[in-house]
C-alpha cells in the first residue's frame, strides 16, 4: 500500500512536469456582471477608500453581443475606457437622473465616438423629460461639450409598463422608495435573476428592532409590490447606506438603515445580497465593521444568506 501510494505520487509529479496537469478553464459564454462604481452621493478619493473604491454608482452586465449599463455615476468613465478597447457596439443604459447616477456621463467616451449607439432608459415622473435632463447637464455653462456635439447615436426612451426584452435578456422595473422617479430593476439573464436597487428607503421612518416587524404588519403594506417584485431573486444588489443611529436623523432622505434593508432581504427571500451605494463618510475600516453587523442582523432574523459589500472592480461570471 505504501509503495503503491508513492508510485501514484511519482506519476502525478511526472505528469505535472510534462505539462499534463488538469487545467480548468473559466466559462464566460454566459456573460458577466461588473461593478464600476459602488459609492453613493459623491465620489470619495483617498487612501481610506481604496478597498471599496470611491466611484459613484455604475454596474455593467454583458451577455453575448448585448451590453447593459445600470447608472452613469463616475464609475462609467472607467467602463467607457474599457469599452473603447473593443469595437463600437450598441449600449443600453438604465438610470434615474439624480446627480450621483448621471455625473459620469459627460466623461463616457463611447458617447463621444462614432459607431456607438447608446439608448438611455428611465422612468417618467420628473418635471423634465429624460433627454432634457441629460441635455441640461451638458449645458455650456457647466461643460464645454454639448449634447449635439456627441458623435455617438444617442436615443432616450421612457420605460413602459411591460418588461423590456433585448435578445434573451429581460429587464423589468419597480418604483423605489426614494425622492423623484427612482426605480429598481430586475434582470433575467443566463438563468440568473439579478436585481439592482441602489437607492431605496425600505420601511421609511421605522427605527425599531427588525425582529418586531412581520410581513403582515401595516407598515409593510405600502412595500408589498416591491417585496413581490424582489421575491426569490438570485442576487439582490441593494443599499444599506446608514447605520441605525445615522438613519434616525436621516429619515426620508431616500436610503435604508442596515436593519430595514435586512428585513427586505428576508421578506423577499432573496438568495444572496451584494450591498452597494456606500455612504461617502464610510471608509474601508468602517465598512468592514458595518458588514459584520449586517451579517449579525440577518442571523438575528433567521435569514443567514451570503452577503458581501460590493466594491469598484468586482466582476462575477453569470
Secondary structure, 3 states (H helix, E strand, C coil): CHHHHHHHHHHHHHHHHCCCCCCCCCCCCCCEEEEEECECCCCCCCHHHCCCCCCECEEEEEECCEEEEECCCCHHHHHHHHHCCCCCCEEEEECCCCHHHCCCHHHCHHHHCCCCEEEEEECCCCCCCHHHHHHHHCCCCCCCCCHHHCCCEEEEEECCCCCEEECCEEEEEEECCCCCCCEEEEEEECCEEEEEECCCCCCCCCCCCHHHCCCCCHHHHCCHHHHHHHCCCCEEEEECCECHHHHCCCCCCCCCEHHHHHHHHHHCCCCEEEEECECCCCCHHHHHHHHHHHHHHHHHCCCCCEEEECCCCCEEEC
